[in-house]
Amino acid sequence: MDLKGLDLALDKVVEATLNPSLWQEVVDGIAQATGSHGVNIIPVAERAPGLIVSTESLGGAFEDYFNNGWYANEWRLRGVPFLLRQGTACDPEYTSRDDFENHPYYRFHAKHGIGRSCMVAFSRPEDMLVMTLHRKLTDDFFSDEEVAVLRAMRDRLTMASTLMRSAMQHRIAGMMDAFEMADVAAIFFDRFGKVTSANDTASRLLGAELQVSKGELRSRRSEETKRIRERMRSVLSESWLRPDGADGPILIAREGKRPLAMRIQRLGGSLPDFFSPSVGVCLLEDPDRRNTAEPRLLRQTFGLTRTEAEVAALLGQGLRLRQIAEQKSISYETARAHLRSIFAKTGASRQADLIVLAGNLGSVG
């Protein structure tokens, strides 16, 4: 191994915490310094094409890996106990020589020129990431001295992972605050479709019809829950761009109210998804909750009296004139007189126009 080259490659890990595009250079540099056929990083909990950083030399192997279902029968998961105990796992520790020479999994690797490998675990055990170094088919197993060098890499890799997760958590917290300030209900989820956080506006909309159960966002109706799951999976790949993948908001039916409209979006960014605690967001819109101007703004804008402004604001919230009269403890005829005065001062000719006017003014204000 070229220790100087490996040290320089690992220096890029620190830079990659600020510039995620450098992770490609990291794996390329480690492959070159260790004389590996290829190097990749992948999470243990889930294996998917969008969750991998790898050298170009492994491109064909990973295409075969996913297209032919090897990812669902990952032989190297047998090495996880060793990763938990010692941070590394090499083939001989969990594979017999006979399996290495004859098992279909290793024959698939041999087809792509891949021989022995060593896995290096980093990050937290519950969301373990693994860097795997693959040797050429003709190379020998990793020696004890080489494994010790690879084990020493773990501290720097773990530090980078911790920093990147922290940066993402701050980013998500900032987005939550921004959505809250904009009065937008936002529910964030991870790459497994599990809810990671929700702002206060979203929490107020959760209830019998829509709730978080065991980390999953669920509707009371199974077909709506199924659509939520499918849309979450869709937005994490390019499939949401297909004609059948972006069919408008998901409507969540409610008793005695109009349905909630849910739009699901990927957060995006250049950071590999396995470093991020949240990869997508569900935005909820409550059609029964209109933006409307405050009475003070209506008074200033149209010269309304205090009572007229209060009546106009309640109209903007969708209340009927008779309901407003009861709420204000005035007669219906008095409420109608206020309405005629409001029409004259605002230029509106009907109640629907006044609702739109108050809503538009509330959006600006």
C-alpha positions as CSV (number, residue, x, y, z in Angstrom):
1,M,0.0,0.0,0.0
2,D,1.1,3.6,-0.7
3,L,0.7,5.1,2.8
4,K,1.5,8.6,1.6
5,G,-1.0,8.4,-1.2
6,L,-3.6,6.9,1.2
7,D,-3.0,9.8,3.7
8,L,-3.6,12.4,0.9
9,A,-6.7,10.6,-0.2
10,L,-8.1,10.6,3.3
11,D,-7.3,14.3,3.6
12,K,-10.0,14.7,0.9
13,V,-12.5,13.2,3.3
14,V,-12.3,16.4,5.5
15,E,-12.8,18.6,2.4
16,A,-15.7,16.4,1.3
17,T,-17.6,17.4,4.4
18,L,-17.8,20.9,2.8
19,N,-17.9,19.8,-0.8
20,P,-19.7,16.5,-1.2
21,S,-18.7,16.2,-4.9
22,L,-15.2,15.3,-3.6
23,W,-16.4,11.9,-2.4
24,Q,-15.7,10.5,-5.9
25,E,-12.1,11.7,-5.6
26,V,-11.9,10.1,-2.2
27,V,-12.8,6.6,-3.4
28,D,-10.7,7.0,-6.5
29,G,-7.7,8.0,-4.4
30,I,-8.1,5.2,-1.9
31,A,-8.4,2.6,-4.7
32,Q,-5.2,3.9,-6.3
33,A,-3.2,4.1,-3.0
34,T,-4.3,0.6,-1.9
35,G,-3.9,-1.1,-5.3
36,S,-7.6,-2.0,-5.3
37,H,-9.6,-3.0,-8.4
38,G,-12.3,-0.8,-7.0
39,V,-13.7,0.9,-3.9
40,N,-17.3,1.7,-3.0
41,I,-19.3,3.1,0.0
42,I,-22.8,1.7,0.7
43,P,-25.1,1.6,3.7
44,V,-25.7,-1.7,5.3
45,A,-29.4,-1.2,6.0
46,E,-30.5,-0.6,2.4
47,R,-28.8,-1.2,-0.9
48,A,-30.1,0.9,-3.8
49,P,-28.5,2.5,-6.9
50,G,-28.9,6.0,-5.5
51,L,-27.1,5.1,-2.2
52,I,-23.7,4.2,-3.6
53,V,-20.4,6.1,-4.2
54,S,-18.0,3.9,-6.2
55,T,-15.1,4.0,-8.6
56,E,-15.8,3.8,-12.3
57,S,-14.2,0.3,-12.4
58,L,-17.2,-1.1,-10.5
59,G,-19.9,0.4,-12.7
60,G,-20.6,-2.8,-14.7
61,A,-20.6,-4.9,-11.5
62,F,-23.1,-2.7,-9.8
63,E,-25.4,-2.7,-12.8
64,D,-25.4,-6.5,-12.7
65,Y,-25.7,-6.4,-8.9
66,F,-29.0,-4.5,-9.0
67,N,-30.5,-5.8,-12.3
68,N,-30.0,-9.5,-11.3
69,G,-31.1,-9.2,-7.7
70,W,-27.8,-9.8,-6.0
71,Y,-28.5,-6.8,-3.7
72,A,-31.4,-8.7,-2.2
73,N,-29.1,-11.7,-1.3
74,E,-26.0,-9.9,-0.2
75,W,-23.6,-12.5,0.9
76,R,-21.3,-10.0,2.7
77,L,-24.0,-9.3,5.3
78,R,-22.5,-12.4,7.0
79,G,-19.6,-10.1,7.9
80,V,-21.7,-7.6,9.9
81,P,-20.9,-9.3,13.3
82,F,-17.2,-8.8,12.5
83,L,-17.8,-5.2,11.5
84,L,-19.6,-4.5,14.8
85,R,-16.8,-6.2,16.9
86,Q,-13.7,-5.0,15.1
87,G,-14.6,-2.5,12.4
88,T,-13.4,-4.6,9.5
89,A,-14.3,-7.8,7.9
90,C,-12.4,-9.7,5.2
91,D,-13.7,-12.6,3.1
92,P,-11.9,-15.5,4.9
93,E,-13.6,-14.5,8.2
94,Y,-17.1,-15.4,7.1
95,T,-16.5,-17.4,3.8
96,S,-14.9,-20.8,3.3
97,R,-12.4,-21.3,0.5
98,D,-14.9,-23.6,-1.2
99,D,-17.6,-20.9,-1.1
100,F,-15.2,-18.4,-2.4
101,E,-14.4,-20.6,-5.4
102,N,-17.8,-22.0,-6.1
103,H,-20.6,-19.9,-4.6
104,P,-22.7,-18.1,-7.3
105,Y,-22.2,-14.8,-5.6
106,Y,-18.5,-15.0,-6.0
107,R,-18.8,-16.3,-9.5
108,F,-20.8,-13.2,-10.3
109,H,-17.9,-11.1,-8.9
110,A,-15.3,-13.2,-10.9
111,K,-17.2,-12.4,-14.1
112,H,-16.4,-8.7,-13.4
113,G,-12.8,-9.4,-12.5
114,I,-13.4,-8.9,-8.7
115,G,-11.6,-11.2,-6.2
116,R,-11.0,-10.7,-2.5
117,S,-12.5,-7.9,-0.5
118,C,-12.2,-6.1,2.8
119,M,-15.0,-4.1,4.4
120,V,-14.4,-1.1,6.7
121,A,-17.4,0.1,8.8
122,F,-17.9,3.6,9.9
123,S,-20.7,5.9,11.1
124,R,-23.1,4.8,13.9
125,P,-24.1,1.1,14.2
126,E,-27.8,1.9,13.6
127,D,-27.0,3.4,10.2
128,M,-23.7,1.8,9.5
129,L,-21.9,2.7,6.3
130,V,-19.3,0.4,4.8
131,M,-16.4,1.1,2.5
132,T,-15.5,-2.0,0.6
133,L,-12.1,-2.4,-1.1
134,H,-12.1,-5.0,-3.9
135,R,-9.0,-6.7,-5.2
136,K,-8.4,-8.1,-8.6
137,L,-9.3,-11.8,-9.2
138,T,-5.6,-12.7,-9.4
139,D,-4.6,-10.9,-6.1
140,D,-4.3,-12.5,-2.7
141,F,-6.3,-11.9,0.4
142,F,-5.6,-8.8,2.5
143,S,-2.8,-9.4,5.0
144,D,-3.1,-8.6,8.7
145,E,-0.8,-5.6,8.2
146,E,-2.9,-4.2,5.4
147,V,-6.2,-4.7,7.4
148,A,-4.6,-2.8,10.3
149,V,-3.9,0.1,7.9
150,L,-7.5,0.0,6.7
151,R,-8.8,-0.1,10.3
152,A,-6.9,3.1,11.0
153,M,-8.9,4.8,8.3
154,R,-12.1,4.5,10.3
155,D,-11.6,7.4,12.6
156,R,-11.3,9.9,9.8
157,L,-14.2,8.4,7.9
158,T,-16.4,8.4,11.0
159,M,-15.5,12.0,11.8
160,A,-16.5,13.1,8.3
161,S,-19.7,11.2,8.5
162,T,-20.5,12.8,11.9
163,L,-19.8,16.3,10.5
164,M,-21.9,15.7,7.4
165,R,-24.9,14.4,9.3
166,S,-24.7,17.3,11.7
167,A,-24.6,19.7,8.7
168,M,-27.6,18.1,7.3
169,Q,-29.5,18.2,10.6
170,H,-28.8,22.0,10.7
171,R,-30.0,22.3,7.2
172,I,-33.2,20.5,7.9
173,A,-33.8,22.5,11.1
174,G,-33.4,25.7,9.0
175,M,-35.9,24.4,6.4
176,M,-38.3,23.6,9.2
177,D,-38.0,27.2,10.5
178,A,-38.5,28.6,7.0
179,F,-41.6,26.5,6.4
180,E,-43.0,27.5,9.8
181,M,-42.4,31.2,9.1
182,A,-44.2,30.8,5.7
183,D,-47.0,29.0,7.5
184,V,-46.5,25.9,5.5
185,A,-47.1,22.4,7.0
186,A,-44.0,20.3,6.4
187,I,-43.3,16.7,7.4
188,F,-39.8,15.4,6.6
189,F,-38.9,11.7,5.9
190,D,-35.8,9.6,5.4
191,R,-34.7,7.3,2.6
192,F,-36.8,4.5,4.2
193,G,-40.0,6.6,4.2
194,K,-39.9,7.0,7.9
195,V,-40.9,10.4,9.4
196,T,-37.9,12.2,10.9
197,S,-39.5,15.5,11.9
198,A,-42.6,17.8,11.5
199,N,-43.0,21.5,12.1
200,D,-45.7,22.9,14.4
201,T,-48.0,23.8,11.5
202,A,-48.0,20.2,10.3
203,S,-48.4,18.8,13.8
204,R,-51.6,20.7,14.2
205,L,-53.1,19.0,11.1
206,L,-52.3,15.5,12.3
207,G,-55.1,13.6,13.9
208,A,-57.5,10.7,13.2
209,E,-57.4,11.1,9.4
210,L,-53.6,11.5,9.1
211,Q,-51.1,10.4,11.7
212,V,-47.6,9.2,12.3
213,S,-47.6,5.5,13.5
214,K,-44.4,3.7,14.2
215,G,-42.5,6.3,12.2
216,E,-44.7,6.0,9.2
217,L,-47.1,8.6,7.8
218,R,-50.5,6.9,7.5
219,S,-54.0,7.9,6.5
220,R,-57.0,6.3,8.0
221,R,-57.7,4.9,4.5
222,S,-55.4,2.2,3.3
223,E,-55.5,3.4,-0.3
224,E,-54.3,6.8,0.7
225,T,-51.5,5.3,2.8
226,K,-50.4,3.2,-0.2
227,R,-50.3,6.3,-2.4
228,I,-48.1,8.1,0.2
229,R,-45.7,5.2,0.3
230,E,-45.5,4.9,-3.5
231,R,-45.0,8.7,-4.0
232,M,-42.2,8.7,-1.4
233,R,-40.4,5.9,-3.2
234,S,-41.0,7.7,-6.5
235,V,-39.5,11.1,-5.6
236,L,-36.3,9.4,-4.5
237,S,-35.6,8.5,-8.1
238,E,-36.2,9.9,-11.5
239,S,-39.5,8.1,-11.8
240,W,-41.5,11.1,-10.5
241,L,-40.8,12.8,-13.8
242,R,-42.7,10.1,-15.7
243,P,-46.3,10.9,-16.8
244,D,-47.7,8.3,-14.3
245,G,-45.4,9.5,-11.5
246,A,-46.6,13.1,-11.0
247,D,-50.4,13.0,-11.0
248,G,-51.0,16.0,-8.7
249,P,-51.4,16.1,-4.9
250,I,-52.6,13.2,-2.8
251,L,-55.9,14.0,-1.2
252,I,-56.4,13.0,2.4
253,A,-60.2,12.8,3.1
254,R,-61.5,14.3,6.4
255,E,-64.8,14.0,8.2
256,G,-66.9,17.2,7.8
257,K,-64.0,19.1,6.1
258,R,-62.5,19.4,2.7
259,P,-59.6,17.0,2.0
260,L,-56.0,17.9,2.9
261,A,-53.8,18.2,-0.2
262,M,-50.4,16.5,0.2
263,R,-47.4,17.2,-2.1
264,I,-44.3,15.1,-1.7
265,Q,-40.9,16.4,-2.9
266,R,-37.3,15.3,-2.7
267,L,-35.0,17.7,-0.9
268,G,-32.2,17.2,-3.4
269,G,-28.6,18.5,-3.0
270,S,-25.2,17.1,-3.9
271,L,-24.8,15.1,-0.7
272,P,-25.2,11.3,-1.0
273,D,-28.5,10.3,0.5
274,F,-26.9,8.0,3.1
275,F,-25.4,11.0,4.9
276,S,-28.8,12.8,5.3
277,P,-31.3,12.2,8.1
278,S,-34.1,13.5,5.8
279,V,-34.3,13.1,2.0
280,G,-37.8,14.3,1.3
281,V,-40.7,16.4,2.6
282,C,-44.5,16.2,2.6
283,L,-46.1,19.6,2.3
284,L,-49.7,19.8,3.5
285,E,-52.3,22.3,2.4
286,D,-55.6,22.8,4.3
287,P,-58.2,24.3,2.0
288,D,-60.4,25.2,5.0
289,R,-57.7,27.4,6.4
290,R,-57.6,30.6,4.3
291,N,-55.1,33.4,4.5
292,T,-57.0,36.5,5.3
293,A,-56.0,40.1,6.2
294,E,-56.0,41.2,9.8
295,P,-58.7,43.8,10.8
296,R,-55.9,46.4,11.4
297,L,-54.7,46.0,7.8
298,L,-58.2,46.2,6.4
299,R,-58.8,49.4,8.4
300,Q,-55.6,51.0,7.1
301,T,-56.1,50.0,3.5
302,F,-59.8,50.8,3.0
303,G,-60.7,53.2,5.8
304,L,-63.1,50.8,7.5
305,T,-64.3,51.3,11.0
306,R,-63.2,48.8,13.7
307,T,-66.4,46.8,13.5
308,E,-66.4,46.8,9.7
309,A,-62.9,45.6,9.6
310,E,-63.7,42.7,12.0
311,V,-66.7,41.7,9.9
312,A,-64.6,41.8,6.7
313,A,-61.9,39.7,8.3
314,L,-64.5,37.1,9.4
315,L,-66.0,37.0,5.9
316,G,-62.5,36.4,4.6
317,Q,-62.2,33.4,6.8
318,G,-65.3,31.9,5.2
319,L,-68.0,32.6,7.8
320,R,-71.5,33.5,6.7
321,L,-73.0,36.8,7.6
322,R,-75.5,35.3,10.0
323,Q,-72.7,33.4,11.8
324,I,-70.8,36.7,12.1
325,A,-73.9,38.5,13.5
326,E,-74.2,35.8,16.2
327,Q,-70.5,35.9,17.0
328,K,-70.4,39.7,17.2
329,S,-73.7,39.8,19.2
330,I,-75.4,42.1,16.7
331,S,-78.6,41.8,14.7
332,Y,-78.5,40.3,11.2
333,E,-79.8,43.7,9.8
334,T,-76.9,45.5,11.5
335,A,-74.5,43.0,10.0
336,R,-76.0,43.6,6.6
337,A,-75.6,47.4,7.1
338,H,-71.9,46.9,7.9
339,L,-71.6,44.7,4.8
340,R,-73.1,47.4,2.5
341,S,-70.6,50.0,3.9
342,I,-67.7,47.5,3.4
343,F,-68.8,47.0,-0.2
344,A,-68.9,50.8,-0.8
345,K,-65.5,51.4,0.7
346,T,-63.7,48.4,-0.9
347,G,-65.4,48.5,-4.3
348,A,-66.5,44.9,-3.9
349,S,-69.9,44.0,-5.3
350,R,-70.5,40.7,-3.7
351,Q,-69.3,38.6,-0.7
352,A,-67.2,36.2,-2.8
353,D,-65.2,39.2,-4.2
354,L,-64.6,40.5,-0.7
355,I,-63.3,37.0,0.4
356,V,-60.8,37.0,-2.5
357,L,-59.8,40.6,-1.7
358,A,-59.2,39.9,2.0
359,G,-57.3,36.7,1.1
360,N,-55.0,38.5,-1.4
361,L,-54.4,41.3,1.0
362,G,-53.6,38.7,3.7
363,S,-51.0,37.0,1.4
364,V,-49.3,40.3,0.8
365,G,-49.4,41.4,4.4
